[in-house]
Each structure stands twice: as C-alpha cells, then as structure tokens.
Amino acid sequence: MAHARASSTDEFKVGARIKVGDAAGPRLASKRGTILGFGKYPDAVRVKLDGSKFPITLHKKYLSLEDQP
C-alpha cells in the first residue's frame, strides 16, 4: 500500500513550488505556494500558500508545478 501512495505523488516533492489551478475555485485560483508534505489520502497534498498563516490540504489535480528558474 505504501508503494501505491509513493507512485501517486512522485511528481510532487516536499519543498517544490506549485500554482493552484482555476478548477480549485475563484478564491484559490492562481495562488502560489510550497509543498509541505502529503495528506491522509494518496492524492492529497499539504500546501502553504504564499501569504497564508496555515497550510491547507488540496487534491493534486488542482496543482501544477512551477518551472524552476
């Protein structure tokens, strides 16, 4: 079971920069943040958005990795 969890989040690594997609809704769309870890479910990602005090959990389908400069 741990193997399935690792494969579903391979593209997301702790510390990676992300951008929230439009499908997440108007409040979150286009926000950027940093991945802190993974949630209770295989497709859940813990993210701290820029300017936020606390992390939130989002489904990985709402996130895209930012290009590294």
N, C-alpha and C positions, 0 to 999 in steps of 0.2 A: 504494500500500500504506500509506503514512503517513496518507492520508486515512481509511482504514478504522480504523486504530488510534485516531485522534483522535475519531471518532464513537462508538466503543465505550466511551470513558471520559469523554464530555462531562459527565456529571453529577458526576464526581469531579474535584475540583481540588486541587492541592497546597496544603496548609495547612488544608484542610477537616477538621472534626471528624466522626468516624464512631463507630458502635456495631457490634459484631460480633454476628451473629445466632446463634440456637440451633443452626442447622444446621451450624455450624463445630465443634461438639462441646463437651463439658462444660468443658474447660479454658479455652476461648476465649469461650464464650457470655457475652454481656452486657458484655464488656470494651469500653472506650472508648479512642480513640487519635486520632492525627493522620496524615493522608496526607502522605507524604514525596515520593512520585513513583510511577512506573509500572514494572512488571516487564518481563521479556523477552517475554512473551506479551500480546496485546491486552487480555485480561480480568484480568490480574494487576496488583495494586496494592500498593505498598510502604507499610507502615504501622508507626508506632512506637506501641505500646500504652502507655497510662499506667502508670508504674511499671516498665517494661521497660528494660533497658540497650541492647538492639539492635533494629533494625527487623526485621519479617518480611514475607513476601510472601503475600498471600491473594487468592483469586479474588473478584472484585467481587460475586458472588452471595451471599457471606457478609456483606457490609457494607451498612449503611444510613447515610445522612447524618443527623447530629443537627440538630435545629432550632436556628437561631441565635437567641439571646435578643434 
